[in-house]
Amino acid sequence: MTDAPHNVPVLIVGGGTIGLALAADLGRRGVTTILVENNENRLGPAKMVEANVRAMEFCRQLGIAEEVRNWGFPPAHGASY
């Protein structure tokens, strides 16, 4: 990556659940970031089946809670968040 800016206040290493949530939150706040991920497999297997309360709090702040809540399982599955 040769054209990457050299003056970025935040470098996030890892595009897992926390790295992506942090990048989204900082972007929402107008903070310039660079996220680097070692794994080339962008659509790997999910690392979780249910989102915990804190993860859903991030999702609500980012405006994506309904999409996350309705992903993958029918409402009868019994997810409670």
Buried (B, 14 or more C-beta within 10 A) or exposed (E): EEEEEEEEEEEBEBBEBEBBBBBBBBBEEEEEBBBEBEEEEEEEEEEEEEBEEEBBEBBEEBEBBEEBBEEEEEEEEEBEB
